[in-house]
Amino acid sequence: MAQTVGRQKFGDRDNTIKYNFEEVSEERRNGYAWFGNWPEKLIQKDYPKWKKQYKIQ
């Protein structure tokens, strides 16, 4: 099995996994919001609280 941890992954309509955004079908590339800063609050605020709650270093 190929190492995929830390690599971007994109799902295409045919249920294939693409590792290069340019390989995703045009309909999928242009019809969805793939990139953004949505996890920023989670990483900055919620994740540290979760780590503390479960005593994770």
N, C-alpha and C positions, 0 to 999 in steps of 0.2 A: 504494500500500500504506500502510495506517495505521501510525503510529508506535506500537510496542508495547514498546520497550525500557523496562525498569523498571516495567512494569505487571504486576500480578498476573494470572495466567492460570489458568483452571480448565477441565479437560476433562470433558465430559459423556458419558454413555453413547452418545449418537448421534454421537459424534466431532466435535461442535461445540466451539468455544472460547468460553468466557464470561469476561468481564472483571469482572463483578459476581457475587460469591458467591451472592447471593440469586437469581440466574437459574439456578443449577445445580439440577437436579432434586432433589427431596427425598430420594430414595433415595441419590443420590450425596453430598449434603450431610451426611447423617446416618450413612452407612455407612463413612466414611473419616476418617482423621486428617489434615486439610488443613493445620493450623497447628501449629507447635511450635518448639522451639529446637534442632532437630537439627543445623543447620550451625554452631552456635556454636563447637565445637571446631575444625572445619575452618577457620573464619575467623580464629580467635585463634592457633592453633598451626600447622596444616598449610599454610595459604596463605602466610604469611611465609616458611616454609622453601622452598616451591615457587618463590616469587618470587626468593629468593636463589639457588637452584639454577640457574635459567634467566636470571639477571642482569636481572631486570625491575625497573624503578624503581617 
